């Protein structure tokens, strides 16, 4: 019984598989089975150890955390909410702070910081707030505190710096010098590129070029801290299941390659959330199916934390039911589907290994072009990045408009009886706000917006 199970079967080479496929095609063209992605990756009909170049080892991950996002409008209510959701399955908390005058004592009262990782996402740039946070949170090897400081992400989102280029960078350097006891203070928000319509290859290239701007700027104590702290990548996960798995694996490989040039910590921390780009207003329950598969991609790709998107997030205010459903989706994946039992489960999967390598190679090519063109900031100011994303977004939009990219319930299998006009608590479309900006912002836009606007106009009581 010690004989290996498959030893009695003869091996089948890649050449033999291809011959068998060509025989079964009965004269058909083998190349007709190869399809090309928007990012320029050729997907073959089969993958074999003979022809696949294994991707470099992906670092082993700690078990992923179920994360919930909260906008802090009131410290007392938020404190009660944190305690409630921690008792109901959340494992880490992502807090968006609108004001540097937030009462941290009231916000964190009674919360065991040694067991609850926290992400602070300030909508401002303030070393004073970092000092206040430093004084409020006791130094301990068990605490996990990350501050999302991303001045370039703010520029890409709003079209302006917080203050000005020089002052923003000075404040960033000061924040980095204060952050020795935190787990990270530098964040790259790559989710905006995905939500705006960038291809997967572009997302990876822009994320790394974005991060490279920080590595080029930091020196002294700031860079020394980055040698001890993991940079955080916020990512949005789309519907292309296997490619999204490979995207996160490729991101780790690319960061490790870049970090090694600066002596920074080669591991990164990935906070992943399902994309908004394919979420729909009509037949909104389908959004739960979309977020489930997207969360699965994030987990299998090696995200450190997954923050699910409630099915009604695009049109409803925060509400207990939708948040509980979103949290329970992750609880089922972890506790009933055992998605936390294996590190790097995609290792050895020829298809994913091959895609990982191809994505990393193509992203690295674009990264080199960006650096040769003066770097990411320069290309943002020249609107080159915005133009490239728009081109990709238009191509994807055309696929949707012509029915080749399907969103069930919206451009396929629609229910004409659906009525949504009276259910809108939030405006679900791109808002226009005319103002003067330094650069053109990168605008997030859902694929189904125009279709939904047309349907809302035609709704009858």
SELUMKOL-432787 format. One record per residue (C-alpha): residue in three letters; x, y, z. Coordinates in Angstrom, 3 decimals, padded with zeros to 6 digits. Layout:
// SELUMKOL-432787
NODE rest u v w
NODE Ala X Y Z
...
This chain:
// SELUMKOL-432787
NODE rest u v w
NODE Unk 000.000 000.000 000.000
NODE Unk 003.060 002.286 000.039
NODE Unk 003.049 002.520 -003.756
NODE Unk 002.089 006.049 -004.904
NODE Unk -001.442 006.141 -006.251
NODE Unk -000.694 007.342 -009.779
NODE Unk 002.530 005.430 -010.485
NODE Unk 000.675 002.753 -012.448
NODE Unk -000.574 005.358 -014.943
NODE Unk 001.735 006.628 -017.705
NODE Unk 002.563 010.335 -017.684
NODE Unk 000.919 012.612 -020.242
NODE Unk 003.040 015.436 -021.618
NODE Unk 001.807 018.863 -022.693
NODE Unk 002.522 017.904 -026.295
NODE Unk 000.309 014.828 -026.012
NODE Unk -002.537 016.869 -024.508
NODE Unk -002.318 019.380 -027.346
NODE Unk -002.362 016.597 -029.927
NODE Unk -005.457 015.110 -028.308
NODE Unk -007.220 018.489 -028.352
NODE Unk -006.352 019.044 -032.008
NODE Unk -007.647 015.553 -032.836
NODE Unk -010.939 016.266 -031.036
NODE Unk -011.284 019.569 -032.892
NODE Unk -011.480 017.565 -036.160
NODE Unk -009.568 020.106 -038.189
NODE Unk -010.576 023.138 -036.181
NODE Unk -008.031 025.796 -035.264
NODE Unk -006.415 025.203 -031.884
NODE Unk -005.767 028.955 -031.510
NODE Unk -009.532 029.553 -031.540
NODE Unk -009.529 028.149 -027.981
NODE Unk -007.133 030.857 -026.765
NODE Unk -008.768 034.040 -025.511
NODE Unk -007.161 037.358 -024.714
NODE Unk -007.943 039.547 -021.719
NODE Unk -008.123 043.368 -021.766
NODE Unk -004.755 043.371 -020.023
NODE Unk -003.155 041.438 -022.871
NODE Unk -002.914 038.027 -021.189
NODE Unk -003.440 034.978 -023.434
NODE Unk -005.508 032.311 -021.666
NODE Unk -004.812 028.829 -022.991
NODE Unk -007.252 025.900 -023.012
NODE Unk -005.056 023.879 -020.639
NODE Unk -001.987 024.275 -018.448
NODE Unk 000.709 021.719 -017.774
NODE Unk 003.841 021.475 -015.655
NODE Unk 005.902 021.179 -018.845
NODE Unk 004.993 024.666 -020.030
NODE Unk 004.222 026.698 -016.898
NODE Unk 006.863 028.874 -015.282
NODE Unk 006.137 028.632 -011.522
NODE Unk 005.588 032.003 -009.892
NODE Unk 008.082 033.036 -007.197
NODE Unk 007.082 031.897 -003.705
NODE Unk 004.360 034.041 -002.166
NODE Unk 004.980 034.790 001.528
NODE Unk 002.946 032.777 003.990
NODE Unk 000.087 034.789 005.426
NODE Unk -001.345 035.005 008.869
NODE Unk -005.021 033.996 008.951
NODE Unk -007.197 036.619 007.279
NODE Unk -009.381 038.862 009.396
NODE Unk -013.084 039.600 008.956
NODE Unk -013.089 043.396 008.853
NODE Unk -015.949 045.865 009.107
NODE Unk -015.884 049.479 008.025
NODE Unk -017.473 052.252 010.098
NODE Unk -017.722 055.977 009.351
NODE Unk -017.277 057.756 012.692
NODE Unk -020.042 060.344 012.891
NODE Unk -020.520 060.028 016.666
NODE Unk -017.882 058.554 018.980
NODE Unk -020.321 057.170 021.550
NODE Unk -022.569 055.402 019.038
NODE Unk -019.544 054.112 017.140
NODE Unk -018.077 052.691 020.362
NODE Unk -021.296 050.766 021.034
NODE Unk -021.374 049.569 017.439
NODE Unk -017.775 048.324 017.585
NODE Unk -018.510 046.285 020.711
NODE Unk -021.666 044.882 019.141
NODE Unk -020.096 043.769 015.869
NODE Unk -017.064 042.300 017.632
NODE Unk -019.464 040.099 019.583
NODE Unk -021.118 039.106 016.309
NODE Unk -018.089 037.962 014.360
NODE Unk -016.048 040.958 013.227
NODE Unk -012.332 040.544 013.940
NODE Unk -010.886 043.911 012.959
NODE Unk -012.309 047.406 012.512
NODE Unk -011.732 049.991 009.778
NODE Unk -012.615 053.488 011.032
NODE Unk -013.002 056.475 008.725
NODE Unk -012.478 059.698 010.696
NODE Unk -013.845 062.989 009.311
NODE Unk -012.208 065.191 011.970
NODE Unk -008.878 065.272 013.783
NODE Unk -010.808 066.372 016.879
NODE Unk -012.280 062.895 017.241
NODE Unk -012.528 061.883 020.895
NODE Unk -010.356 058.777 020.910
NODE Unk -011.086 057.980 024.560
NODE Unk -014.809 057.830 023.898
NODE Unk -014.330 056.026 020.610
NODE Unk -012.142 053.233 022.042
NODE Unk -013.532 052.980 025.570
NODE Unk -013.649 049.366 026.802
NODE Unk -012.196 047.856 023.615
NODE Unk -009.389 045.323 024.038
NODE Unk -006.805 046.758 021.658
NODE Unk -004.510 043.776 022.178
NODE Unk -006.975 041.529 020.357
NODE Unk -008.665 043.866 017.855
NODE Unk -006.637 045.174 014.888
NODE Unk -007.653 048.721 013.966
NODE Unk -007.353 050.675 010.720
NODE Unk -007.641 054.448 011.120
NODE Unk -008.579 056.149 007.856
NODE Unk -008.405 059.920 008.481
NODE Unk -009.895 062.284 005.911
NODE Unk -007.228 064.806 006.910
NODE Unk -003.456 065.028 007.241
NODE Unk -002.325 065.728 010.794
NODE Unk 000.807 064.734 012.729
NODE Unk -001.002 066.086 015.794
NODE Unk -003.654 063.408 015.463
NODE Unk -000.955 060.732 015.168
NODE Unk 000.627 062.026 018.378
NODE Unk -002.752 061.922 020.097
NODE Unk -003.318 058.367 018.904
NODE Unk 000.176 057.391 020.027
NODE Unk -000.528 058.720 023.525
NODE Unk -003.943 057.033 023.715
NODE Unk -002.885 053.550 022.663
NODE Unk -000.429 051.766 024.972
NODE Unk 002.677 050.401 023.294
NODE Unk 002.365 046.625 023.128
NODE Unk 003.628 043.925 020.832
NODE Unk 000.061 042.589 020.658
NODE Unk -001.623 045.733 019.329
NODE Unk -002.175 046.107 015.591
NODE Unk -002.706 049.729 014.603
NODE Unk -002.496 050.985 011.029
NODE Unk -003.067 054.551 009.879
NODE Unk -004.077 055.069 006.273
NODE Unk -001.861 057.950 005.209
NODE Unk -002.008 058.339 001.427
NODE Unk -001.386 061.858 000.182
NODE Unk -001.054 060.690 -003.431
NODE Unk -004.303 058.751 -003.137
NODE Unk -005.976 061.943 -001.899
NODE Unk -004.596 063.831 -004.906
NODE Unk -005.866 061.151 -007.305
NODE Unk -009.287 061.130 -005.612
NODE Unk -009.912 064.854 -005.103
NODE Unk -007.636 066.450 -007.681
NODE Unk -005.825 068.465 -005.002
NODE Unk -003.311 067.923 -002.244
NODE Unk -004.467 068.258 001.348
NODE Unk -002.447 071.507 001.394
NODE Unk 000.318 071.740 -001.213
NODE Unk 002.861 069.271 -002.564
NODE Unk 005.714 070.417 -000.344
NODE Unk 003.664 070.743 002.836
NODE Unk 001.908 067.402 002.312
NODE Unk 005.256 065.659 001.959
NODE Unk 006.677 067.438 004.996
NODE Unk 003.686 066.351 007.082
NODE Unk 003.976 062.805 005.706
NODE Unk 007.620 062.693 006.762
NODE Unk 006.679 063.945 010.234
NODE Unk 003.940 061.301 010.551
NODE Unk 006.368 058.570 009.510
NODE Unk 008.909 059.713 012.090
NODE Unk 006.218 059.496 014.802
NODE Unk 004.986 056.046 013.870
NODE Unk 007.567 053.715 015.356
NODE Unk 005.110 051.792 017.543
NODE Unk 002.416 051.406 014.869
NODE Unk 002.191 048.528 012.400
NODE Unk 002.001 050.861 009.429
NODE Unk 001.252 054.452 008.434
NODE Unk 001.795 054.379 004.665
NODE Unk -001.145 053.160 002.585
NODE Unk -001.553 052.835 -001.167
NODE Unk -005.215 053.003 -002.151
NODE Unk -005.253 050.904 -005.322
NODE Unk -009.005 050.326 -005.070
NODE Unk -009.734 053.604 -006.861
NODE Unk -007.973 052.388 -010.011
NODE Unk -010.121 049.249 -010.128
NODE Unk -013.361 051.076 -009.354
NODE Unk -012.585 053.604 -012.090
NODE Unk -012.179 050.888 -014.733
NODE Unk -008.450 050.146 -014.934
NODE Unk -007.445 046.691 -016.140
NODE Unk -005.859 044.290 -013.662
NODE Unk -002.426 044.875 -015.191
NODE Unk -002.882 048.639 -014.875
NODE Unk -004.037 048.301 -011.260
NODE Unk -000.873 046.428 -010.352
NODE Unk 001.422 048.804 -012.253
NODE Unk -000.194 051.921 -010.789
NODE Unk -000.178 050.488 -007.260
NODE Unk 003.550 049.794 -007.433
NODE Unk 004.349 053.129 -009.118
NODE Unk 002.226 054.861 -006.459
NODE Unk 004.180 053.078 -003.712
NODE Unk 007.477 053.906 -005.394
NODE Unk 006.770 057.620 -004.995
NODE Unk 006.745 057.138 -001.221
NODE Unk 009.925 055.086 -001.266
NODE Unk 011.642 057.788 -003.321
NODE Unk 010.560 060.479 -000.878
NODE Unk 011.187 058.828 002.469
NODE Unk 014.599 059.016 004.086
NODE Unk 016.072 058.958 007.554
NODE Unk 013.730 057.860 010.330
NODE Unk 010.735 057.591 007.997
NODE Unk 012.462 055.029 005.800
NODE Unk 013.818 053.226 008.857
NODE Unk 010.258 052.759 010.102
NODE Unk 009.226 051.388 006.720
NODE Unk 011.924 048.767 007.184
NODE Unk 009.979 047.575 010.237
NODE Unk 006.398 048.306 009.157
NODE Unk 004.384 046.723 006.383
NODE Unk 003.017 049.055 003.749
NODE Unk -000.752 048.665 003.352
NODE Unk -002.386 048.150 -000.044
NODE Unk -006.131 048.776 -000.145
NODE Unk -007.484 046.814 -003.087
NODE Unk -010.830 046.327 -004.784
NODE Unk -011.651 042.825 -006.014
NODE Unk -013.540 042.346 -009.268
NODE Unk -015.520 039.489 -010.755
NODE Unk -012.767 037.761 -012.759
NODE Unk -012.372 035.026 -010.138
NODE Unk -009.022 033.406 -010.973
NODE Unk -007.409 036.602 -012.241
NODE Unk -008.268 038.404 -008.995
NODE Unk -006.620 035.596 -007.032
NODE Unk -003.548 035.971 -009.222
NODE Unk -003.663 039.782 -008.893
NODE Unk -003.056 039.729 -005.146
NODE Unk -000.306 037.127 -005.524
NODE Unk 001.348 039.248 -008.221
NODE Unk 001.032 042.349 -006.019
NODE Unk 003.040 040.682 -003.257
NODE Unk 005.707 039.598 -005.718
NODE Unk 005.972 043.067 -007.263
NODE Unk 006.170 044.776 -003.883
NODE Unk 008.854 042.378 -002.693
NODE Unk 010.881 043.141 -005.823
NODE Unk 010.498 046.908 -005.371
NODE Unk 011.056 046.918 -001.606
NODE Unk 014.308 045.000 -001.960
NODE Unk 015.762 047.928 -003.930
NODE Unk 015.215 050.274 -000.976
NODE Unk 015.815 047.914 001.904
NODE Unk 012.160 048.228 002.955
NODE Unk 010.227 045.380 004.544
NODE Unk 009.521 042.940 001.676
NODE Unk 006.136 041.843 003.040
NODE Unk 003.051 043.991 002.574
NODE Unk -000.374 044.060 004.217
NODE Unk -003.389 043.731 001.904
NODE Unk -006.827 045.027 002.890
NODE Unk -009.323 043.863 000.265
NODE Unk -012.935 044.780 -000.450
NODE Unk -015.318 043.780 -003.267
NODE Unk -015.504 046.306 -006.089
NODE Unk -018.365 048.744 -006.510
NODE Unk -017.945 048.802 -010.277
NODE Unk -020.207 045.828 -010.995
NODE Unk -022.753 046.439 -008.238
NODE Unk -026.286 047.175 -009.365
NODE Unk -029.334 049.061 -008.202
NODE Unk -031.882 046.719 -009.763
NODE Unk -032.032 043.062 -008.730
NODE Unk -029.782 044.114 -005.861
NODE Unk -029.776 040.686 -004.186
NODE Unk -027.441 039.504 -006.947
NODE Unk -024.881 041.802 -005.339
NODE Unk -024.567 039.236 -002.534
NODE Unk -023.513 036.575 -005.035
NODE Unk -020.995 038.962 -006.534
NODE Unk -019.492 039.935 -003.179
NODE Unk -019.268 036.281 -002.113
NODE Unk -017.137 035.221 -005.090
NODE Unk -015.084 038.415 -004.868
NODE Unk -014.408 037.796 -001.182
NODE Unk -013.383 034.248 -002.054
NODE Unk -010.887 035.600 -004.587
NODE Unk -009.481 037.949 -001.959
NODE Unk -009.061 035.132 000.561
NODE Unk -007.538 032.655 -001.891
NODE Unk -005.270 035.383 -003.243
NODE Unk -003.843 035.936 000.226
NODE Unk -005.464 039.113 001.569
NODE Unk -004.664 039.793 005.209
NODE Unk -008.062 041.342 005.854
NODE Unk -011.337 041.255 003.933
NODE Unk -013.999 043.924 004.396
NODE Unk -017.181 042.834 002.657
NODE Unk -019.441 045.320 000.885
NODE Unk -023.121 045.277 001.946
NODE Unk -025.449 044.362 -000.913
NODE Unk -027.262 047.729 -000.680
NODE Unk -024.231 049.963 -000.085
NODE Unk -024.726 051.973 -003.278
NODE Unk -028.228 053.208 -002.435
NODE Unk -028.913 052.688 001.309
NODE Unk -027.391 054.318 004.352
NODE Unk -025.555 052.035 006.775
NODE Unk -028.040 049.651 008.320
NODE Unk -027.814 046.716 010.719
NODE Unk -029.439 044.126 008.443
NODE Unk -027.212 044.627 005.401
NODE Unk -024.067 044.849 007.534
NODE Unk -024.987 041.631 009.325
NODE Unk -025.548 039.863 006.001
NODE Unk -022.179 041.060 004.705
NODE Unk -020.422 039.945 007.881
NODE Unk -022.172 036.578 007.829
NODE Unk -020.995 035.921 004.280
NODE Unk -017.425 036.065 005.577
NODE Unk -018.268 034.052 008.674
NODE Unk -019.656 031.274 006.487
NODE Unk -016.535 031.306 004.318
NODE Unk -014.321 031.087 007.391
NODE Unk -016.232 028.819 009.758
NODE Unk -018.300 026.629 007.454
NODE Unk -016.266 026.584 004.235
NODE Unk -012.903 026.460 006.082
NODE Unk -011.281 029.194 004.008
NODE Unk -008.878 029.878 006.868
NODE Unk -007.314 026.424 007.134
NODE Unk -004.678 026.607 004.403
NODE Unk -002.002 029.167 003.639
NODE Unk -001.618 030.024 -000.047
NODE Unk -004.064 027.379 -001.350
NODE Unk -003.426 028.470 -004.950
NODE Unk 000.203 027.288 -004.834
NODE Unk 000.819 024.631 -007.473
NODE Unk -002.256 025.534 -009.517
NODE Unk -000.751 025.748 -012.992
NODE Unk -003.390 028.154 -014.335
NODE Unk -003.109 030.611 -011.432
NODE Unk 000.679 030.265 -011.271
NODE Unk 000.930 031.147 -014.974
NODE Unk -001.482 034.097 -014.723
NODE Unk 000.415 035.408 -011.683
NODE Unk 003.686 035.481 -013.623
NODE Unk 002.097 037.059 -016.722
NODE Unk 000.355 039.768 -014.704
NODE Unk 003.523 040.599 -012.794
NODE Unk 005.600 040.764 -015.990
NODE Unk 003.172 043.030 -017.828
NODE Unk 002.650 045.256 -014.785
NODE Unk 006.418 045.585 -014.405
NODE Unk 006.687 046.681 -018.052
NODE Unk 004.118 049.451 -017.474
NODE Unk 005.844 050.434 -014.227
NODE Unk 009.127 050.855 -016.101
NODE Unk 007.371 053.007 -018.711
NODE Unk 005.925 055.201 -015.960
NODE Unk 009.332 055.649 -014.355
NODE Unk 010.921 056.407 -017.734
NODE Unk 008.192 059.018 -018.236
NODE Unk 009.094 060.849 -015.049
NODE Unk 007.279 058.806 -012.414
NODE Unk 003.731 058.321 -011.210
NODE Unk 003.179 061.847 -009.868
NODE Unk 004.329 063.446 -013.092
NODE Unk 002.073 061.210 -015.150
NODE Unk -000.852 062.044 -012.884
NODE Unk -000.165 065.751 -013.404
NODE Unk 000.160 065.206 -017.166
NODE Unk -003.172 063.288 -017.037
NODE Unk -001.505 060.276 -018.652
NODE Unk -002.723 057.887 -015.948
NODE Unk -006.262 059.284 -016.109
NODE Unk -006.288 058.923 -019.901
NODE Unk -005.158 055.290 -019.762
NODE Unk -007.792 054.400 -017.170
NODE Unk -010.504 056.147 -019.183
NODE Unk -009.557 054.157 -022.284
NODE Unk -009.835 050.886 -020.380
NODE Unk -013.094 051.968 -018.731
NODE Unk -014.634 052.910 -022.094
NODE Unk -013.721 049.537 -023.549
NODE Unk -015.302 047.719 -020.582
NODE Unk -018.360 049.994 -020.731
NODE Unk -018.823 049.121 -024.397
NODE Unk -018.654 045.418 -023.524
NODE Unk -021.444 045.980 -020.990
NODE Unk -023.551 048.197 -023.255
NODE Unk -023.402 045.608 -026.051
NODE Unk -024.248 042.747 -023.681
NODE Unk -020.910 040.940 -023.871
NODE Unk -020.202 041.709 -020.215
NODE Unk -023.251 040.527 -018.312
NODE Unk -024.670 041.845 -015.066
NODE Unk -027.623 039.599 -014.306
NODE Unk -030.784 041.540 -013.607
NODE Unk -029.458 044.672 -015.294
NODE Unk -028.486 043.983 -018.903
NODE Unk -029.552 040.318 -018.906
NODE Unk -032.607 038.586 -017.402
NODE Unk -034.071 041.860 -016.204
NODE Unk -037.257 042.035 -014.169
NODE Unk -039.406 044.827 -015.676
NODE Unk -041.490 044.928 -012.493
NODE Unk -038.570 046.127 -010.358
NODE Unk -039.128 049.553 -008.800
NODE Unk -036.311 051.382 -007.035
NODE Unk -037.137 055.091 -007.170
NODE Unk -038.688 055.171 -003.698
NODE Unk -035.920 053.102 -002.073
NODE Unk -033.016 055.461 -002.735
NODE Unk -031.558 056.850 000.488
NODE Unk -028.240 057.682 -001.198
NODE Unk -027.577 059.060 -004.678
NODE Unk -026.158 055.996 -006.473
NODE Unk -024.503 057.760 -009.413
NODE Unk -021.422 059.885 -009.998
NODE Unk -021.884 063.317 -008.440
NODE Unk -020.557 066.376 -010.249
NODE Unk -019.096 069.227 -008.225
NODE Unk -017.525 071.956 -010.319
NODE Unk -014.422 073.304 -008.621
NODE Unk -010.830 074.184 -009.377
NODE Unk -008.398 071.266 -009.101
NODE Unk -004.694 070.795 -009.689
NODE Unk -005.251 067.623 -011.709
NODE Unk -008.230 065.781 -013.140
NODE Unk -009.451 063.372 -010.421
NODE Unk -009.733 059.657 -011.115
NODE Unk -013.493 059.097 -011.020
NODE Unk -015.022 055.852 -009.787
NODE Unk -018.006 054.834 -011.908
NODE Unk -020.254 051.782 -011.955
NODE Unk -020.903 050.018 -015.246
NODE Unk -024.679 050.087 -014.928
NODE Unk -025.156 053.756 -014.039
NODE Unk -026.553 054.991 -017.370
NODE Unk -028.817 051.960 -017.736
NODE Unk -030.184 052.485 -014.240
NODE Unk -030.762 056.189 -014.751
NODE Unk -032.785 055.424 -017.867
NODE Unk -034.860 052.833 -016.021
NODE Unk -035.540 055.173 -013.104
NODE Unk -036.870 057.821 -015.512
NODE Unk -039.270 055.295 -017.008
NODE Unk -040.558 053.942 -013.726
NODE Unk -044.293 054.263 -013.189
NODE Unk -045.942 054.284 -009.751
